[in-house]
Amino acid sequence: MTLSSGVHPVDEVLPSRQMATYGLQHVLVLYAGAVAVPLILGSALGLTQAQVVTLIQTLGFWKFGARLPLVQACSFIALAPMIMIGKEYGLPYVFGAVIAGGAITVLLAPAISRLLRFFPPVVIGSLITVIGISLMPAAAIWLGGGNPDAADFGSVPNLLLGLVTISITLFVYARFSGFVGNLAVLLGLVAGTAIAAAFGLTDFVQVGHAAWFEVSAPFAFGLPAFGLAPILIMTLAMLVIMAETTGNCLAIGQIVGRPSTQATLGNAFRADGLSTMIGGVFNSFPYNAFTQNTGLIALSGIKSRYVVASAGAIMVLMGLFPKLGALIASVPRPVLGGCAIVMFGMTTVAGIQELSRVRFEGTRNAIIVAVSVSVGVLPMSFPALFAHASGPLKLVLESGIFLGAITAVLLNLLLNRGTATVTEEAPAVVAR
């Protein structure tokens, strides 16, 4: 799909007002998840920090960046390894491992990107479906209030606030088209927040406490230290992160009508690595392409990578002006949860649409999809299943996307060798 001007929708530069508004919509969707990693690590190690490098991934330079509407944010995958390294070796080794892991990711990018040939539609469809389903626990936690240990988690006011937000989002999406309709999520978030404020379910106290201007100094916790064991642990985490980035690139590539190639994946991995290295320098953490914004692209139909780049610019401003970040962080979690249910479901639909290209009759594709999706959702459906795993094995088993991808690839190689498995219909693309 291209515009009449010959410009692909991914490369379309929208009017500045639209880019800023659509970019803000992306920021509101990702912010809660983006700040969760530094907050959790901070509670474990006494560390607080936040920053974003989305601009590298979306705009790209040389061979860095997928040049797709991908959002970069702190990866949950590396959280457990960082806590383990921090407690065992100290913070300098955490940031040393982050920097080294990012550099190794850049070096491995060409080799890992060659694995794309093992991702036919049956694997891609299964993987995207797992991504969508795996996001649902996050939506449920937000809908309940954000903290499962809180006394009011899952309370009637929280659930009603989420339901009202869903209703407003769907009403705008169904009733309006064009610019307003594409802002259904943003308008739902704003309306939900206003309702919450009217009923005393949120406050803006932190906005008043936040500083007006602040700059993060590099190496704030001292110069990084490098140890073999911490670097190996972080490298394994980065391999899992690359698997998730693969799934996100494939998902967004299908949604925007620009399927990811080997070069796309290689550039995306380099951006992950470079972003992670910069994160280590500025006291932050490994980054990967964020899954949560995939559904927003499918729901809004806005495919321009420059829109997501504008989101990156807004997040840079949030880092420099903490009051702005505090204002965005004041969006109540149940409001985010209401919108997330719609968006994450759209990611699952993208996977189902990709699977509609797959021929099931006379093939073994059905069993491949059944087993890979089932294995992929095990970590999120019952996390205690892998409670006895430890070390590197635990890191792998806790990533449903990684498990689903590996299972789908292996089963396809074992069961579909030499078999035509794709229907002749053109791929369906989720879009408004």
N, C-alpha and C positions, 0 to 999 in steps of 0.2 A: 504494500500500500504506500503510495506517495501522494503528495499534494499536487494540485494542478501546476504549481510552479516548478515541480520536479524535486522539491525538497522533501526528504523523508520526515514523517512526523517526529521522529526521535531528534532530528536536527533542526526542527522548527524553532525560531526565536520569536516568542510571543511578545505583545506589548508589555512594557515594563510593569504596568499596574497589575496585569493578569499574572505575570511571572512572580511578582512579589506575593500576591494573594495565594496563588496555588502553592508557592514555596512555603508560606506560613502554614498552610494546611498540612504539608508533609512534616514540618517541625512539630506541630502539636501532636501528630500521630506517634512520632518516634521518641519524643522527649522523655517520657516516663521510662521506657525501656533503656534509653541511652544512658541515663544517669543512674540506673539501678546498679550497674557493675561497680562504679567507683564508690557508691554509697555502701554496698555490701562489703567490699574489700576494706573500705575505711573503717567499718565497724569491727572488722577482724584484726586489722593491723594499725589502726589509728591514722588512716590515710584518707584524704579527700582531694579530688581533682576531677575536672571534666573538660573536654575539648573535642572538636570534631574536624575531620579532614575529608568531608564529602566532596569538596571541590576537585580533589585529585582524581577521584573515581569518575565523576560525571564529565568534567571538561577534558581531562587527560592531557598529557604532554609526552611526546616521543612514544615509547612503548609502555607507558604507565597509564592505567585507566581504561576501563571497558568502553567508555563513551556511550554508556547506556544510563537511563534514569535510575541509578543505583544509589542508595543512601548508605554511608559508612557510619558505623557506631561501634562502641565497645562490645566485644564478644563475650557472651556468657560462658562459652566453651573454655576460655582461658582462666575463668575465675577461680575454680578449685586449684589448678596448678599454681597460680600466683599466690594464693593463700598458703599452700604447702611450702613453696619456695620461701615466702616471706617469714614464716614461722621457723623454718629450719636454718635459713642462711641470712635473712635480713633483707631490708628494702633495697639496698644497692644491688644485690644479686637479682632481685625481681626485675628491676629496670634494665640491668645488663642482659638478662635472659630475653626480655622483650625486644631489645635492640638487636641482639644476635638472631633471635627467631625471625624477626622481620627481614634481616639481611639474607638469611638462609631461604626464606620464602621467595625473595626476588631471584635468587640463584636457581631454585627448583622450578620456577614458573614455566619455562619452556618444556621441561620434561613432563610435568604433571598435566599440562594442557594437551599433550598428545593423547591422553586417555579419553578424549572426547569421542573417539570412534567407538568406544564401548557404550555409548549412550544413544541407542535408537529410540524411536517414539515410545515403545513400551516401557523403557527405563525412565525416560524423561517424564512421561505421564505419571508413572508411579511415584517418582521422586517429588514432583510438584504437588501431588495429592497429599503425600506425607507431610510436606512443608506446611500446607494449609491446615491439616488436622493437628499437627504438632503445636500450632500457635494457639489453639483453643484454650489450653490451661491458662495462658497469660490473659486472655480475654475474660475468663471466669474469675481470676484473681482480681483483676481491675474492677469487674462488675460488682464483686463482693465488698470492695472498699480498698483493696491494695495490700492489706496486711492480714493474712489468715489467722494470725494470733491475736488480733484486736477483738475487743469485746463486741463491737458493732459490725464485725465482718458478716456479710450476708444478711444484714438487717433489712427490714421492709423498706425503709427510706432509701437505702442504697440501691436495692433492686428496682424500686419504682423510678428512681432517677435514671438508671440505665435504660429502663423500658421507655421512658419518655424521650430520651435521647435517640434511641433506635427509631421511634415513631417519627420524630422530627426529621431525622436523616432520610428515612424512606419517603416521607411526604415530599420533601424538597426534591429528592432524586426523581420521583415519579411525576410530580406536578410541573416541574420547570425543566427547561432545556437550556443549552448554551452555557454561558458563563455562570449563571446562578445555579443551574442544575449540577454543573461540575464541582461546585463548592458545597455539595450536600454534606460532606463530612465536617468541613469547617463550620458551616452554619449550625449543624447539630451540636458540635462542641461548644460553640459560643452560646447557643440557646440553653444547652444543658447546664453550663457554668452559671449563666444568669439565674436560672431557676434554683440551682443549688445555693447561690448567694442569697437569694430572696428568702429561702427557708432555713438559713443558717447552717447549711451543710458544707460550706467552704469559707475560707477567709483569705485575706491578702496581707496578713501580718508579716510574712517573710519578705514581701516586697519592700516594706519599710525598713527592715533590718539589713537588707542587702546593700552592698557598696554600689556607688555610682559607676566607678571605673576600677578595673583591676587587670593586671597583666601577669600571666603565669611565667615564672622564671624557669629557665632550663636547669635541670639537675638540682632541684630544690632540696632533695634529700641526700645530696652528696654525689660524687662521681660514681657512675655505674661500676659494678664489679662483675667479673665474668668467671663462671665455674662450669665445668663440663656437665655435671648432673643437671643443674638448673637449665642449661641451654638445651640439653636433650629432651627434658620434660616439656619445655616451651615449644621445641620443634615439633614434637608429636601433637601438641595442641594446635599448632599452625597447620599441620596436615589435615586435621579434622575441620579446621576453619576453611581450608581450601575446598574440602568436599561440600561444605555448606554454601560457599560462594559459587561453586559450580551449579548447585541446584537453583540458587537465586538468579544467576545469569541466564540459565536455561529458561526459568519461569518468566522472567521479564522479557527475554528475547522473544518468546512465543506471544506474550501479551501485546507487545508493541509492534509485532510484525517484522522484527529483525533478528532472526535466529542466531544464536551465539555460535561463533566459529572457534577453531583452535586458537587463532590469533586473539579473539575477544577474551577467551579464558586466560590466556597467557598474560595479556595486559591487565586483566582484572586481578590476577594473583600478584603481579608486580605492584599494583596499587595497594593491595592489602599489605604487602611486605613493607613498602615505603611508608605507608600510613602508620604501621606498627612501629617502625624505627623512629619516626617523628614523635609518636606517642611516648616511646621510651625516653626520648630526650626531654620531653616536657612533662615528665612524671605521670604519664598516662599508660594505657594498656593496649593489648592487641586489638585490631579492628578487622571487621569483615563487612561484607555487603549485608545490610540489615533486611531481614525477612519481612518485617511488619509493614513495610511500605508497599510491598508488591500488590497487595489487595487494593490499596488506594488507587494505584495506577489503573488497575482493572476496573474499579468502580467509577472513577471519574472520566476515564478515556483520555486523559491528558498524558501524552507520551514523551513530551519534550524533555531531553536531558538537561536543558538549560533551566527548566523549572526546578529540578532537584538541585542544580547548582545554586540557584537563588536561595534554596533552603540552606545550603551550606554556608552561604554568605550571611544569612540571618543567624545561624548558629555561631559563626565567628563573632558577630556583634553581641550575641548572648554571652560569649566568653569574656568579651571586653567590658560589657556593661551588665554586671550581675543582676541589677534590678529587672532588666528585660527577661533574663532567664527565670528569675523568681516569679515574675508575672505569668509566664507560660507554664511554669511548674504548678501554679495554683489551680489548674484545671482538675476537678475532682476525678479520682480514679473510676468511680462508677460511670461517669460520663464517657471517659475513654473506653471503658469496657463495652458500653452500648455501641459505639461506633466500630470497635474492634470486631464484634460479632459479625457485622456486615462485611467488613473489609477482609477479614481472615477467611470467611466463607467464600469470597470471590477468588481467593488464591486456590482454594480447593476446587472450585469450578474450573479454573484454568487447567488444573491437572486432569479433570474429567474430560474436558474438551480435547486435550492432547490425546487422551486414551481413545477418544472417538475415532481417531485416525487409524487405530490399530485393528488389524484383522484378528478376530478371536476364533472364528470357525475354522476347523482343520489345523489349528496351531496350538501351541502350549502357552500362549500368552496369558490366558485366564489364570492359570496356576502361578505364573510369574507375578502378575499383579496382586493376586490374593496373598501370596506369602510375603512379598516384599513390603506391601502396605501394612500388613499385620505386624511384621517384625519392626517396621519403622515406628509404629505407634506404641510399642510396648513400653519404652522408657517414660512416656508421658501418661500412659493409661494406668500404670502401677509402678511408680518409681522404686518402691521397696523391693521389686524383683531382683535388682542388681545391687542390693545393699551390702552383700558380702564381697563384692568385687573391690579391688583396691589398686592404687597406682595407675599405670598406663592403661590397664584393662578397663578400669572404672571410667576413665576419660572417654574411651571409645564407646563403651556400652551405654553411657548416658546421653549420647547424641543419636536421637532417632533418625535424623536425616542421614547421618553417616551410615547407620545400620541398614536403613532402607535402600540407600544407594548401592552399598556393597552387595546386599542380597539380590537386588534387581540385576545388577551387572553380572554376577556369578551365575544366577539362574538363566539369564538370557544366553550366556556363553555355553552353558551346559545343555540347555533344552532347545535352543533355536538355531543351532548351527546349520547354515545352508538353507534356511527356511525363509520364504518371503512373508513378512509379518505386517506390512503396512497397507492400508486400503488406498484406493486411488483418489479419494476425495481430498480436496485442498484442506489444509489445517484450519480449524476454527480458532478464531482469536477473540478472547474476551474483550469487549469494548463497550462503551456506552452507545 
